[in-house]
Amino acid sequence: MSRERSLRSQLYCDARIMGNVQAAAKGPGAYTKRYVRRRTYAKTNAATRAILQSFGLSR
């Protein structure tokens, strides 16, 4: 049985979906820019998290 998501988690998820829908409505260029930007943020955040973890400063 899966866990129930919190309201905050559900709202953030819905906001991400809404942003994707709005970008897709503007065309493939806008959606691609959003996709690339989100992937770039994910990569840099992962690198930062790894550095902080090596110093014991992150979960």
N, C-alpha and C positions, 0 to 999 in steps of 0.2 A: 504494500500500500504506500503510495507516495505522500510526502509531507505537504501540508497545506501552506501555500505561500502567504507571506504577510501582505498587508495592504500596501505598504510602502514598496515592497518588491514588485508587486503587481502594477502599481502606478508607474514605476520606472520602466518596466517592461513595455507597458502600453505606450509610454512616451517615446521609447525607441522605435516601436512599430509605427507610430504616427509620423515620426521624423522620416522614416524610410518611405512611407506612403507619400508624404509631401514632396520629397526629393524625386521619387519616381514620377509623380505627376508633372514635374518640371522638365522631365526628359532624361534620357540616358546619361547625358553629360553631368547633370546635377547629381544623379544617383551614384555615378562612378566616383565623383569627387568626394561624396560623403563616405563611400565605402573605403576609398584609399585613406582618407583622413582618419577614420575609425581604426583601421588596421595599423596605421602608423602609431597612433596613440597607444594601442594595445601592445605593440612591440616595445616602444620606449618605456611604458609603464612596467612591463615585464622585466626589462633590463634594470631599471631603477630598483624594483623590488628585489631582484637577485643580489644586487650590490648591498642593499640594506640588510638582507638576510645574512649575507656573509659577515656582517658586523653585529648580527644579533639584534637588529633594530626593527625587524618586521616579522610578521607571522609566517 
